[in-house]
Amino acid sequence: MKKILILLMLLCSLFVYATDDYITNNPRTWIVNPADGDILSWNSTGKYFDVGSDIYMIDSTPAVDSTGSGTMSILTAGEIIDVGEVFYMKSDGEIYLADADALVTMQVLGIAVGSGTNGVACDIMTCGYFRNDAWNWTPGATLYASVTAGGISNTAPVGDNDVVQVLGIAMSADVIYFDPERTVIELSVP
């Protein structure tokens, strides 16, 4: 009998993720095949393969510093992007550090889970849990795009032409639930 796959279907689009050894060593997006309910996995060639009907969950407490568990993908960096920095996609189709100082350097699309340099593929996460041991958030705090390029802040920007975008919530001092709001607000301060 197929296991019920209701767990995460609404959480991050229709994606389901594994936390077993395969995913630990090969993080990729897992999705449900609507034809039979089996879980499919995306590999680096962009093809799907069937892995059965086991239920997989996003790990809400990543065990290692600077790691994430969630909707993963690969995009090309347009500049140096370090693990844990947030980014937007420019009109050239590459990703750059997001900066809430101006609308042109926003809207945050994801957080880097691998480093990237100009023209090189970068592992990214668009929704899920991310851990950074250098953080010291207050659990429950709303997190925003920062006016520091690539940064996350627990304080919304307040300057003229700054852009406010909610990125997620602090789950603990060093783990966030990252799910960037797609609506942004550009401030006009007299």
C-alpha positions as CSV (number, residue, x, y, z in Angstrom):
1,M,0.0,0.0,0.0
2,K,1.3,3.4,-0.9
3,K,2.2,5.7,2.0
4,I,0.3,9.0,2.1
5,L,2.5,11.8,0.8
6,I,0.6,14.7,2.3
7,L,3.6,15.9,4.5
8,L,5.2,18.6,2.4
9,M,3.1,18.9,-0.7
10,L,2.0,22.4,0.2
11,L,5.1,23.5,2.0
12,C,7.4,24.0,-1.0
13,S,5.4,23.8,-4.1
14,L,5.0,20.0,-4.6
15,F,8.5,19.0,-3.7
16,V,9.4,16.3,-1.2
17,Y,13.0,15.8,0.0
18,A,15.0,12.9,1.3
19,T,17.3,12.9,4.3
20,D,18.8,9.5,3.8
21,D,22.4,8.8,2.9
22,Y,21.8,9.4,-0.8
23,I,20.5,12.9,-0.2
24,T,23.2,13.6,2.4
25,N,25.9,12.9,-0.2
26,N,23.9,14.0,-3.3
27,P,21.5,16.8,-2.4
28,R,18.9,17.2,-5.2
29,T,15.2,18.0,-5.5
30,W,12.8,15.1,-5.0
31,I,9.3,15.3,-6.5
32,V,6.1,13.2,-6.5
33,N,5.1,11.5,-9.8
34,P,1.4,12.4,-10.2
35,A,0.8,9.3,-12.3
36,D,1.5,6.8,-9.6
37,G,2.5,8.7,-6.4
38,D,6.0,7.4,-6.4
39,I,8.9,9.7,-5.5
40,L,11.1,10.8,-8.3
41,S,14.6,12.3,-8.0
42,W,16.3,14.9,-10.2
43,N,19.9,14.2,-11.1
44,S,22.5,16.5,-12.5
45,T,21.6,15.6,-16.1
46,G,18.1,16.9,-15.5
47,K,16.5,13.5,-15.8
48,Y,14.2,11.8,-13.3
49,F,14.4,8.3,-11.9
50,D,11.9,6.4,-9.7
51,V,12.9,5.8,-6.1
52,G,9.7,4.2,-4.9
53,S,7.0,5.3,-2.6
54,D,8.9,5.9,0.7
55,I,8.1,9.1,2.5
56,Y,11.0,11.6,2.8
57,M,11.1,14.7,4.9
58,I,13.0,17.9,5.0
59,D,15.3,17.9,8.0
60,S,14.4,20.9,10.1
61,T,17.6,20.7,12.1
62,P,20.6,20.5,9.8
63,A,23.3,18.7,11.7
64,V,26.3,20.5,10.1
65,D,27.2,24.2,9.9
66,S,26.5,26.0,6.6
67,T,24.1,23.4,5.3
68,G,20.5,23.3,4.3
69,S,17.6,20.9,3.7
70,G,14.9,21.9,1.3
71,T,14.2,22.8,-2.4
72,M,17.7,22.6,-4.0
73,S,18.7,23.5,-7.5
74,I,21.8,24.7,-9.4
75,L,22.1,28.2,-11.0
76,T,25.0,30.1,-12.5
77,A,26.7,32.8,-10.4
78,G,27.4,36.1,-12.0
79,E,29.8,37.1,-9.2
80,I,31.4,35.5,-6.1
81,I,28.7,34.1,-3.9
82,D,29.5,32.4,-0.6
83,V,27.5,29.8,1.3
84,G,24.7,31.4,3.3
85,E,24.4,34.5,1.2
86,V,21.1,35.4,-0.5
87,F,20.8,36.3,-4.1
88,Y,18.5,37.6,-6.9
89,M,18.5,36.7,-10.6
90,K,19.6,39.4,-13.0
91,S,18.3,39.8,-16.6
92,D,21.4,37.9,-17.9
93,G,20.0,34.7,-16.2
94,E,22.8,34.6,-13.6
95,I,22.5,35.1,-9.8
96,Y,24.0,38.1,-7.9
97,L,24.1,39.1,-4.2
98,A,20.8,40.7,-3.2
99,D,20.9,44.1,-1.6
100,A,17.8,45.7,-0.1
101,D,19.3,49.2,-0.8
102,A,17.6,49.3,-4.3
103,L,14.9,47.5,-6.2
104,V,17.3,46.7,-9.1
105,T,19.3,44.4,-6.8
106,M,16.3,42.6,-5.4
107,Q,14.0,40.2,-5.2
108,V,15.7,37.5,-3.2
109,L,15.2,34.2,-4.9
110,G,17.3,31.8,-2.7
111,I,20.2,31.2,-0.4
112,A,23.5,29.7,-1.5
113,V,24.3,26.2,-0.1
114,G,27.5,26.1,-2.2
115,S,29.9,28.7,-3.3
116,G,30.0,30.1,-6.8
117,T,32.1,32.5,-8.9
118,N,31.4,34.3,-12.1
119,G,30.1,31.9,-14.7
120,V,30.3,28.9,-12.5
121,A,27.4,26.7,-11.2
122,C,26.3,27.3,-7.7
123,D,24.1,25.0,-5.5
124,I,21.2,26.9,-4.1
125,M,18.1,26.5,-1.9
126,T,14.8,28.3,-2.6
127,C,12.9,27.0,0.4
128,G,13.8,25.0,3.5
129,Y,15.9,25.1,6.6
130,F,19.5,26.5,6.7
131,R,22.0,26.4,9.5
132,N,24.8,28.9,10.2
133,D,26.6,28.6,13.5
134,A,27.8,32.2,13.3
135,W,24.2,33.4,13.6
136,N,22.6,34.3,16.9
137,W,18.9,34.8,16.0
138,T,16.0,35.0,18.5
139,P,13.7,32.1,17.8
140,G,10.5,33.3,16.2
141,A,12.1,36.4,14.8
142,T,11.0,37.5,11.3
143,L,14.0,37.7,8.9
144,Y,14.4,40.2,6.1
145,A,16.7,40.9,3.2
146,S,19.5,43.1,4.4
147,V,20.9,46.4,3.1
148,T,24.3,44.6,3.2
149,A,24.8,42.7,0.0
150,G,24.0,39.0,0.4
151,G,22.9,39.4,4.0
152,I,19.9,38.5,6.2
153,S,18.7,40.8,9.0
154,N,16.1,40.6,11.8
155,T,15.4,44.3,11.2
156,A,13.4,45.5,8.2
157,P,15.1,48.2,6.0
158,V,13.9,51.7,6.7
159,G,15.7,54.0,4.3
160,D,14.4,55.8,1.2
161,N,14.2,53.4,-1.8
162,D,15.1,50.5,0.4
163,V,13.2,47.3,-0.3
164,V,11.5,45.2,2.3
165,Q,11.2,41.5,1.7
166,V,10.5,38.9,4.3
167,L,12.8,35.9,3.9
168,G,11.7,33.6,6.7
169,I,11.7,33.0,10.4
170,A,14.4,32.1,12.9
171,M,13.8,28.6,14.3
172,S,16.7,28.7,16.7
173,A,19.8,30.8,17.3
174,D,21.6,29.2,14.3
175,V,18.8,27.7,12.1
176,I,16.3,29.6,9.9
177,Y,13.3,28.5,7.9
178,F,13.9,30.1,4.6
179,D,10.9,30.8,2.4
180,P,11.2,34.2,0.7
181,E,8.0,36.2,0.2
182,R,7.5,36.9,-3.5
183,T,6.0,40.3,-2.7
184,V,8.5,43.2,-2.0
185,I,7.8,46.7,-0.9
186,E,9.9,49.7,-2.0
187,L,10.0,52.4,0.6
188,S,9.5,56.1,-0.1
189,V,10.7,58.0,2.9
190,P,10.1,61.8,2.9
